[in-house]
Amino acid sequence: MFAFKRMNQLVEKSYSFFIALFSAVLLFPNEFSNIALIGLIVTFLITSFYHPDRLKTNLNNGIYLTMGILLLVQVLSILYSSDLPFALKKIQTQLPLIVFPLLFIHNNYSERQLKKFFIIGVTITILITVIIATHKSNFIYKTRDWENNYKLFMLEYTYQRFAARFGNHALYLGIFVTTSTLFCFEKLKSSKWFKTLLLIIFFNSIIILLLKTATVSLSYFVAIVIGVLCNTNLNKNRNKIILSILSAALLCLVIFFVLIKFRVYYGKTDLVKHYKLFSIAFVGLAIISYFVLALRDLIFTKKMVSALSILLAVSLIGAIFYAKTNTNYLNYKENYSNANARIGNWYNSLQVIRTNPVMGVGIGDSQSLLLKEYKKDNWEVGMKAQYNEHNQFLRYWSTSGIMGLLAFSFLLILPTILAIREKDWYLLGIMFSFLFFSFTESWTIRQKGIYLFCYLLTIYGIQYREFLSLRALKNSMSK
């Protein structure tokens, strides 16, 4: 009996260790996270032997059920996929949708502890990436040759080459850094490591600027604003003015990078000519930001949020109309850029979806059919690079039809509802990031993307279940 109890304790500690390890190595090269996941699965199965009730895990909440539905419709799409080996390979990447909730539902760590492991892991990964980039470039040994040093710095410490030093893609690295920053802000008020967290946030901000991606920069801007808002006393007029100026400056910077990405300045060398436009935008945004902060209690109501949502939808329609009438900036064939290429990805993806919008074309055939559309469209860059949809909504719609699209959409909507009801602005920031990344990338088709997506959904799924239980208790007490 004593040996059984000791063994049980050892297994429990091992299970907890692998949960912490997996949370910390999510951004490490895939080999590390796979080893940690295997260890987690093995220890979970062993603990299930000592605690058979764990196999009867209650996953009865909206987030977990929707994750299961999304996996199910993709599995069913195998039945009408002609390329069966490729379909099976792709479905393996989606298994975390059901595996993660099972593995984490009985863990001994709180949500805050798991977030701490995540912050530590992301910070260590970035430090290792910087060290490797420094070693490869010999930057520290060429202090006198400043021109050459600058070229080396821009080559080794920015965009894809920098991210790839430790097995990452620039966008995925940006998603992790943005999420880590929001977690740091969440811990600021209640943590004794206040200065350390501020240092990590500053360090993360530098990394985001170096990555030079418009999508990441915009979502990170939102994360910074949310973090500052939640940690600032907005009753003081001085704080509102400072925050308004900071928000306007950061947003102007983001807009500038977005315009460059879309090659609005393509062929123009004197960008200073447009300083008047950005000066007016800065002043206007600062004023708007100030009034938003001053009238926040009146603005952030259900009616106002609904009105702002309608305004956003109208703005989106206007943007689409503008894109149709100003094709010279968005011509993905002749005026190519990473941003313009998305237009080509989305246009051809919709052509694939049109062949079977209800059920999709199957998880095994969506990519091959997309490449055929590129060929029909005479888009050589798309064919040569073998681009995917670069839009997660279109990806699930293409592979598994309208049910896949709806299931994925609900996985973004349910946590957003939770965030609004509980006024969890950090969760709202994460869901905004997920939404923004989903419009520009098919980010859950890669291991790092699906792991992060399912990991965070699992954490907030536990919170969602507790929220529903508390609401049911309040309803029963009111009766």
Secondary structure, DSSP 8 states (H G I E B T S, - for coil): -HHHHHHHHHHHHHHHHHHHHHHHSTTS-HHHHHHHHHHHHHHHHHHHHH-GGGGG----SHHHHHHHHHHHHHHHGGGG-S-HHHHHHHHHTTTHHHHHHHHHTT-SS-HHHHHHHHHHHHHHHHHHHHHHHHHHHTGGG--S-HHHHHHHHHHHSSHHHHHHTTT--HHHHHHHHHHHHHHHHHHHTT-S-HHHHHHHHHHHHHHHHHH--HHHHHHHHHHHHHHHHHTS-TTSHHHHHHHHHHHHHHHHHHHHHHHHHTTTTTT---GGGGHHHHHHHHHHHHHHHHHHHHTHHHHSSHHHHHHHHHHHHHHHHHHHHHHHH-TTTS-TTTS--HHHHHHHHHHHHHHHHTT-TTT-S-TTTHHHHHHHHHHHTT-HHHHHHT---S-HHHHHHHHHHHHHHHHHHHHHHHHHHHHHHHT-HHHHHHHHHHHHHHHH--GGGSHHHHHHHHHHHHHHHHHHHHHHHHHHHHHHHH-
